Every structure is written in structure tokens, then in C-alpha cells.
Amino acid sequence: MYAIISLQGFQYRVSAGETLRVPALPQEQGGELEVSQVHLIADEGGLLVGRPIIPQAVVRLEVLGHGRGPKVVGGKFKKRKDYRRRWGQRADYTELRIKDIVRPQA
């Protein structure tokens, strides 16, 4: 069974028991989160597609922790102008475990 959900403007394909890294969330470690923006649910019962979301469908998530991703380095350069700029950044993330996917009763 899997579902496609929207979280913070991104769409993710999730299954129960998986872990997922998303941009940083304000929830504490060990907390729980429910996502109601479920676009699709697929299981042995068939495919359920929302327009745009499935009402009463919920994905329950558990917050495992927070961290920082790898450093990404960028820069600008203009030839023959003695112009060089360099920067680096690390994105904060939250790691989530998908507890279960609740399909609405028909």
C-alpha cells in the first residue's frame, strides 16, 4: 500500500514503515503529525484518486529527529572582470517515519 501526499509544497510517495526527509518542521522529536492532503492511495483494494485530494484520508507520521544536509557550494564568476563570489549552505531537515495510511470508508 502506498499514498501520494503533499507536505510543505512538495509531493511524496510514501508507504507504511518508510522514513522520509522533508524540509524542517516545527514539531518536536518523538511527536506525531497527521497529513490530510492525500492525493492518491493504492492498495489491494484498487486505486483511489482524489480531485485534488481524498476527503477523510489521513497519513500518520512520527517525527524521528532533525538534522542538516550536506554542504552545497555555489558561486558566480565573470571573466576578465575580477569578479568571483562563492557561498555555501546546508539545508535543515526533519526525518519522519510513516506510521500508517488511513483509507476512508466507502
N, C-alpha and C positions, 0 to 999 in steps of 0.2 A: 504494500500500500504506500502510495506517495501523494503529496499535495504540492501545489504551487501557491506560494504566499507572497504578499507584499509587506515589506518591513523597511521603513525609513527610505522609501522611494526606490528600492531595489526589489527585484523578484527572485525568489529562491525556490529550488526544487528540494523538498525535504521528505524524509522517511523517519518513522519512529526509531529511536535509538542512535541516530546520527548526531554528530557535532557540527556546528556551523559557526563561522566567524563573521560578524557583522560590524559596521561602524559603531563606535562606543555608545552604549545606552546608559541612562542614569540609574538603573536598578542595581541593588547590592548583590554581592556574591552569595549564592545559595537561594536567592529569591526566585519567584516564578513570574511568568509572563504569558498572557493569552493573546494570540493574534486572531482577529476576526476577519481580516481581509484575505480570504481564501478564494483563489480564482479557479482551481481545478482539484478534484480528488479522483484518484484512480485506485481501484482495488478489485477483488474478485467479483464484486457486485456490479462492476462496469465503470464507466466514466461519467463523472458528474461535472458539468462545466457551468460556471457562473456567468452572468451577464450584467455587470462585470464581476461581481462577487457572489458567492453562495451564501444565502441567508442561513443563520443558525449553525454554520460550520465554524469550528474553532480548532486551532493548533496550540497545544500547551507546551511551553518551553521552560527550561530551568537554566538559570544563569550559573555557569561554571567558574567564570573569572574574567578578569580584564587584563589587557596587555598592550604591547606596542609592536607594530610590524617592523619589517626590515627597513633600513635606511634607503631612501630613494634620492639620488643626486641629480640635479638638473642644472642647466646653465644657459647663458646667452653669449653670443660671440659675433662681432662684426669685423670682418677682415680689413686690415690696413687702417683701423681707427683706434687702436689701442683700447678696445672696449671688451672686457670679459666680466661676466657676473656668474657666480656659482652659488648654489644653495642646496640644502638637503632638508628632508622632512621625514618624519616617521608617523604613520597613521595609528591612532589609538583604535583598539577593537574590543569587542565583548564576545566571549566564547559561550555558545548556547548548546544545550542538549535538547533534542526534540523528545518530549515525553510521550505524547500520543496525539493522534489526529481524530477529532470527533466529527463524524459524518452526521448530517441532520437526518432525522427520521422522516420517511416519506409518508 
